[in-house]
Amino acid sequence: NHIALASLGWQTPIFRAFGITKDISPLMLFTWWEPVYYYDPDVPFPESREKIGRFAGFVDNVGDAFCFKVVTADTEEVIYRSVLRSALDDDNKNLRPSNLHP
């Protein structure tokens, strides 16, 4: 729905249907099934509130424009989060021993 198609005169399906141009910035942040750290506010101190999961796509009707689908590593369920970061970034590793590394 975010990619222009020749059959639509090089317009996106969303533009053709609703007349709006979507912000494509979220498309540039993560790749499919990339390991990510997501924020879990229910984890008690002193454990890390970052948990490991996999990037699984975009969300249009939940949260803000930068809300994503994440598959959790521990329960393998789909959750929606806007606070996440790549687990592949060597410059910003999670150094807490309680976290699983990808």
Disulfide bonds with the S-S distance in Angstrom:
none
